[in-house]
Amino acid sequence: MRLRIDFGYDGTDFSGWAAQPGRRTVEQALSEGLGTILRCSPPKLTVAGRTDAGVHARGAVCHVDVDEALYAALPGRSARAPEEAALTRLGGVLPGDVVVHAVTPAAPGFDARFSAVSRRYSYRLLDHPAAADPTRRRDTVVVRGPLDVGAMDGAARKLLGLKDFAAFCKKREGATTVRTLLDYGWHRGDDGVLVGTVLADAFCHSMVRSLVGAVVPVGLGRHGVDWPLEVLTARRRDPGVTVMPPHGLCLEEVTYPPDEELAARADESRAVRRLPEP
């Protein structure tokens, strides 16, 4: 049977999501935890969004296929439902920087990666170092110099829509860089921290941190609000775009269609995307 797992983590001490020999990763920690409570070999996980080293998550989702009998045996002699027992037992074996929020039987056709319709990330910046909150140093990036949040927001919104984001992605052989950027905006909170929200159907490698790096020079007054769009239109990486540090980035939410549309959405996502002919 297939299970959906909703979870979050502090990425500071992890080498990202994906399991790597000799490295501490989120995938390894969660897979080993599942293996422990199910009394089986660590199972293979499929995640909605792979994150790099240092990136955090509040609303991550993955799926795992497990033996139905092992899952049913989780409550033991208690009257708890298997999903409740799974949540309690995982809480007892996972490290403190990984928290599972829910374990549920997946609906037919559910694929954590391909059934998703959008992913939402946030990014935190502070442009007044003396006002930094030391308790937030692991998730807030300090920038030297005042930032014009209105200019950053204006530049960000020019990038919305179905476009080729090759200029903001690390190239991977055979992978498309066409994505639909559904929302990208910036605001300054009451605490003075600038928060960027980035929402898309999917992201390619380093895309979010590059999108942030494209508007920071605008906020610093080094480029006009049209510059990020010019970089995107050129479809090649620009040395003026810095891939921002990972610790300011957090996966906030993954959204899915109604259950009856999950399989169709997965088929659609697996197709290679291209821009429409002009």
C-alpha positions in Angstrom: 0.0 0.0 0.0 1.1 3.6 -0.5 1.3 6.1 2.3 1.5 9.9 2.2 3.8 11.5 4.7 3.6 15.2 5.6 6.7 16.4 7.4 9.1 19.3 8.1 12.7 19.7 9.0 15.4 22.1 10.0 17.9 21.7 7.2 20.9 23.2 9.0 22.7 20.0 9.9 21.6 18.0 6.8 23.3 17.6 3.5 20.0 18.1 1.8 17.2 15.7 1.1 18.7 13.0 -1.1 20.6 10.1 0.5 24.3 10.2 -0.1 27.0 7.8 1.2 28.7 9.1 4.3 26.3 12.1 4.6 23.5 12.9 7.0 20.4 13.5 4.9 16.7 14.0 5.5 15.8 11.1 3.2 18.1 8.7 5.1 16.8 9.8 8.5 13.1 9.4 7.5 13.7 6.1 5.6 15.6 4.6 8.5 12.9 5.8 10.9 10.2 4.1 8.8 12.3 0.9 8.6 12.6 0.9 12.4 8.9 1.2 13.2 7.8 -1.2 10.4 10.6 -3.7 11.2 11.8 -3.9 7.6 14.6 -2.6 5.5 14.6 1.2 5.1 12.0 1.8 2.3 12.5 4.0 -0.8 10.8 7.4 -0.5 9.5 9.7 -3.3 9.5 13.3 -2.3 7.6 16.3 -3.8 10.7 18.5 -3.8 14.3 17.7 -3.2 16.1 20.4 -1.2 19.8 21.3 -1.1 22.0 21.3 2.0 20.9 23.8 4.5 17.4 24.4 3.1 14.5 24.0 5.5 10.9 22.7 5.1 7.6 23.2 6.9 5.3 21.6 4.4 7.2 18.8 2.7 5.4 15.7 1.3 6.6 12.3 0.3 5.1 8.9 -0.4 6.3 5.4 0.4 5.1 1.9 -0.6 4.9 -0.5 2.3 3.7 -4.0 3.1 0.1 -3.6 4.2 0.4 -6.2 6.9 3.4 -4.4 8.5 1.4 -1.2 8.4 -1.6 -2.8 10.0 0.6 -4.2 12.8 1.8 -0.8 13.9 -0.8 -0.3 16.7 0.2 -3.7 18.4 -2.3 -4.4 21.1 -3.6 -0.8 21.4 -6.8 0.4 19.9 -5.1 3.2 17.9 -5.4 3.4 14.2 -2.3 2.6 12.2 -1.8 6.2 11.1 -1.9 7.4 14.7 0.5 4.7 15.8 2.8 5.5 12.9 2.9 9.2 13.9 3.7 8.4 17.6 6.3 5.8 16.8 8.1 8.0 14.3 8.2 10.8 16.8 10.0 8.4 19.1 12.8 7.4 16.6 13.4 10.4 14.4 16.0 13.1 15.3 14.7 16.4 16.7 15.3 18.3 13.5 12.7 16.1 11.6 9.0 16.2 12.5 6.3 14.1 10.8 3.0 15.9 10.8 0.8 13.2 9.3 0.9 9.7 7.9 -2.2 8.7 5.8 -3.1 6.0 3.3 -2.6 7.7 -0.1 -5.6 8.1 -2.5 -5.5 6.0 -5.7 -3.1 7.6 -8.3 -1.3 9.8 -5.7 2.4 10.5 -6.5 4.1 12.9 -4.1 6.2 14.3 -6.9 4.2 14.1 -10.1 0.7 14.7 -8.7 1.6 18.1 -7.2 0.2 21.2 -8.8 2.3 23.7 -7.0 5.2 24.2 -4.5 5.5 27.3 -2.4 8.8 28.6 -0.9 9.7 31.5 1.3 13.0 33.3 1.6 14.0 35.6 4.5 16.4 38.6 4.1 17.5 41.2 6.6 19.2 44.4 5.5 19.8 45.9 9.0 22.4 43.6 10.7 22.3 45.4 14.0 18.6 44.4 14.3 19.3 40.7 13.6 17.5 38.2 15.9 20.2 35.7 16.9 17.6 33.0 17.4 16.7 33.3 13.7 20.3 33.1 12.4 19.7 29.7 10.9 16.8 30.8 8.6 17.6 34.5 7.8 20.2 35.8 5.4 21.8 39.2 6.3 22.5 41.6 3.4 24.9 44.5 3.7 23.1 47.6 2.5 19.5 48.9 2.5 17.0 47.1 0.2 14.2 48.7 -1.6 11.4 46.1 -1.1 9.1 47.9 -3.5 11.6 47.7 -6.4 12.3 44.0 -5.6 8.6 43.2 -5.6 8.1 45.0 -8.9 11.0 43.2 -10.5 9.8 39.9 -9.2 6.3 40.2 -10.6 7.7 40.8 -14.1 8.8 37.2 -14.1 5.4 35.6 -13.7 3.9 33.2 -16.2 4.9 30.2 -18.4 8.6 30.8 -19.3 11.9 29.2 -19.9 13.9 29.7 -16.7 17.2 28.4 -18.0 18.9 31.6 -16.8 18.0 30.7 -13.2 18.6 27.0 -13.2 21.6 24.7 -13.1 21.6 22.8 -16.3 20.8 19.1 -16.1 21.2 17.0 -19.2 17.8 16.1 -20.8 15.8 18.2 -18.2 13.5 21.0 -19.2 13.7 24.4 -17.7 10.2 25.5 -18.7 8.1 26.3 -15.6 5.0 28.3 -14.7 5.8 30.9 -12.1 2.4 31.5 -10.4 3.4 34.1 -7.8 6.6 35.9 -6.8 6.5 38.8 -4.5 8.3 40.6 -1.6 7.1 42.4 1.5 8.7 43.7 4.7 7.4 42.4 8.0 6.8 44.3 11.2 10.2 43.0 12.4 12.0 44.5 9.5 12.7 41.2 7.8 12.0 41.0 4.0 10.1 37.9 3.1 9.9 36.6 -0.5 7.1 34.2 -1.6 7.8 32.0 -4.6 5.0 29.8 -6.0 5.3 27.6 -9.2 4.1 24.4 -10.6 7.6 23.0 -10.2 11.2 24.2 -9.8 14.4 23.3 -11.4 17.7 23.0 -9.5 18.8 26.3 -7.7 15.9 28.2 -9.3 14.4 29.8 -6.2 17.7 30.9 -4.8 18.7 32.3 -8.2 15.4 34.2 -8.5 16.1 35.8 -5.1 19.6 36.6 -6.3 18.2 38.3 -9.3 16.2 40.8 -7.4 18.6 41.6 -4.6 20.8 43.8 -6.9 17.6 45.6 -7.9 16.8 46.2 -4.2 20.4 47.5 -3.7 20.0 50.0 -6.6 22.6 48.3 -8.8 20.0 47.4 -11.5 16.6 48.6 -12.7 13.4 46.7 -12.2 13.5 45.3 -15.7 16.9 43.7 -15.3 15.8 40.3 -14.0 13.4 40.0 -16.9 16.2 40.8 -19.3 18.3 38.1 -17.8 15.4 35.6 -18.1 14.8 36.5 -21.7 18.5 36.0 -22.6 18.1 32.3 -21.4 21.6 32.1 -20.1 23.1 32.4 -16.6 24.3 35.9 -15.8 27.3 36.5 -13.5 25.4 39.3 -11.9 22.9 36.8 -10.5 24.1 35.3 -7.2 22.7 31.9 -6.1 21.7 33.0 -2.6 22.6 31.1 0.6 20.5 28.0 1.3 19.5 28.7 4.9 17.1 31.6 4.0 15.0 29.2 2.0 12.1 27.1 3.3 9.6 24.8 1.5 6.3 26.0 2.9 3.6 24.0 1.1 2.9 21.5 -1.6 -0.6 21.4 -3.1 -2.4 18.6 -4.9 -5.6 18.4 -7.0 -8.8 16.6 -5.9 -8.3 12.8 -5.5 -10.1 12.0 -8.8 -7.5 14.1 -10.7 -4.3 12.8 -9.0 -3.4 10.2 -11.7 -4.2 12.6 -14.6 -2.0 15.3 -13.0 0.9 12.8 -12.6 0.7 11.8 -16.3 0.7 15.5 -17.3 3.7 16.3 -15.1 5.7 13.5 -16.5 5.5 14.9 -20.0 8.4 17.1 -21.1 7.3 20.8 -21.1 8.1 23.2 -23.9 7.1 26.7 -24.7 4.3 27.2 -27.2 5.4 28.1 -30.7 5.3 31.9 -31.3 
